[in-house]
Amino acid sequence: MILRTRNFSGETLVFVLPAILLLVLLLYLPAVLGFYYSLHELEGMVPGSYSGLSNYQAVIGAPEFIDVAKRTLVYIVGAVSLTLVAATGIALAVNTLTGPLATAVQIGVILPWAVSSVVGALMFRWVYVSDIGLFAYAIESLGLGPYRPLAGPVSGMLTLIASACWKKLGFAVIMILAGIKSIPADYHDAARADGATPWQAFREVTLPLLAGPLIICSVVLAIADLNTVELPLIVTNGGPVESTTILPLSIYSLAFSQFDFQGAITLAVFMFAVNVVLVASYVSITQRRATHA
Amino acid sequence: MRRPGKRYLRLAGQVALATILVIVLFLNLAPLVWGLLASIRPREAIMAYPPRVFTEAMSLEHYRTIFEGGFLQPLQSSTIYALVTALGALLLGSLAAYAIDRLRFRGRYLVLLAVVSGIPLASGAAALIVPNYIYLTSLGLTNSVVTLPMIYIAYNLPLVTWILKGAIAGISPELDEAAAVDGANRFQTLFGVILPLCKPAIGAAAIFAFVGAWNEFVAGSVLVESTVLRPIQVAIYQNIGFFGRDWGPLLASAAVATLPIIVIFILFGRLLVSGLTAGSVKG
């Protein structure tokens, strides 16, 4: 029954308005306001005179900006690709399991994603970063030398990327697994009947059909990684010497430790623009898939 | 015509697969297991290096330390925040989901778009926190009882609406017609006929909203100041500054915040996994 209320009736308003009002006021309006604030001179927290693009010139012209942008890019590309490759492999392996075992493995894989980022960051640090941790002990007892992941910029960044991968791996596995399950079994039977090796079957059949879920998954991961403050804050605290101070952490500490709201909001608008591009591609991909399905 | 060599190859493949899965699960779960385990060990056992896998001594000293330090307050506050978020998001989300799926009105596509874009946008809330902070401060809405529930409902509403919309779409519109013939209005139809048939989706949506509010840190760390309003994740973060390298109380506070989540995921894991894939992959 498609109810034909062409115009906004009072009843429709009651159904839709509370949700829309809340989303507009707390999710969409702040984005617009952020842009407005960034074009004005903030006096404390009150927007004063119009200042055009001068805030942007100040922020983008600062030498730190390029460094932060580069690090953020390295982090996002590193974390998303590592998570994607690992998750695809694990999803293919889990796909061969059946029954309660499959469910148990899926839940085991997803638990780090389910716990909060604060707790995840803390426990990751305890086992994989701390110098009295299990991982340090494993590395040192294998004779691979002293384990000091936060002693250099490269290992610091690798640690941050590993923590992001660990935290979101389970989510990626579940999403990719759903994609694998939606590939009809006949395709694989046909490939096998044609004499394809498992690797050929994966490359020629599974991978092309998995492209959609993999793209959606990488967009979702990129958004999540780009917007996580807790991991760089707690796992590496931006260090050593700022080498893991990526955009979200930079905005967060600029605003709430240094109280430079002007700088923070201008950077936040920049980050929000990247978010919008990612969200728009997510929406267009999912909508296209929904109409083709 | 099976050659025995092929069978061994398959067996070897299965063993390799199992080994990889075990290693992955170990690497994946080690922080949680080792963290929870450490929280019930005495201080010397935690700080021991090389790490001791087995110690007989058990101790609740770290839990005593954090609760004496006032950890009960954030635990209570976050429980209330999470329950209010789940209920609020379910109420607003079911109304919106029903309208999107069953009613035809001008602007319906815009509402749908606001919901769909809201799912990833809400996970990108870190970019919005600074303007949100300035804007809510100017309205006098920070540091109040309603601040965090309001924000958390807004952040979780898109996913909840999307999950419920999927469930409502799966129910035959003939039921709506039958209810209308019986004289039910739309609200009675939604709450009396449709929603009782969406229990798994309602459960999944409620848990996602609850866990989303429970786990949130960034907004909670800047939008409220008083200790009474402080959520649990912020309290854990502040413990990092307070206890430093004293891992016992730190891991105990992380454990208190995590056990409910782990229990929920072990009990309802299947339901949540299906809710997750319904919400994100199938579009």
Interface residues (C-beta under 8 A of the other chain):
Chain A: M1 I2 L3 R4 T5 R6 N7 F8 S9 E11 T12 V14 F15 V16 P18 A19 I20 L22 L23 V24 L25 L26 L27 Y28 L29 P30 A31 L33 G34 Y37 L42 M45 V46 A86 G89 I90 A93 V94 T96 T103 V105 Q106 I107 G108 V109 I110 L111 P112 A114 V115 S116 S117 V118 V119 G120 L122 M123 F124 W126 V127 Y128 S130 I132 G133 L134 Y137 S141 W166 L169 G170 F171 I174 M175 L177 A178 G179 S182 P213 I216 V219 V220 I223 A224 L226 N227 T228 V229 E230 L233 I234 P248 I251 Y252 A255 F256 F261 A264 I265 A268 M271 F272 N275 L278 V279 A280 Y282 V283 T286 Q287 R289 A290 A293
Chain B: L17 I20 L21 V24 L25 L27 N28 L29 A30 P31 L32 W34 G35 A38 M47 A48 Y49 P50 P51 L92 G93 L95 A96 Y98 A99 I100 R102 L103 R104 F105 R106 G107 V111 L113 A114 V115 V116 S117 G118 P120 L121 A122 S123 G124 A125 A126 A127 L128 I129 V130 P131 N132 Y133 I134 Y135 T137 S138 M150 I151 I153 A154 Y155 L157 P158 T161 P173 E174 D176 E177 A180 R186 V211 W214 N215 E216 F217 V218 S221 V222 Q233 I236 Y237 I240 W247 L250 L251 A254 A257 T258 I261 I262 I264 F265 I266 G269 R270 V273 L276 T277 S280 V281 K282 G283
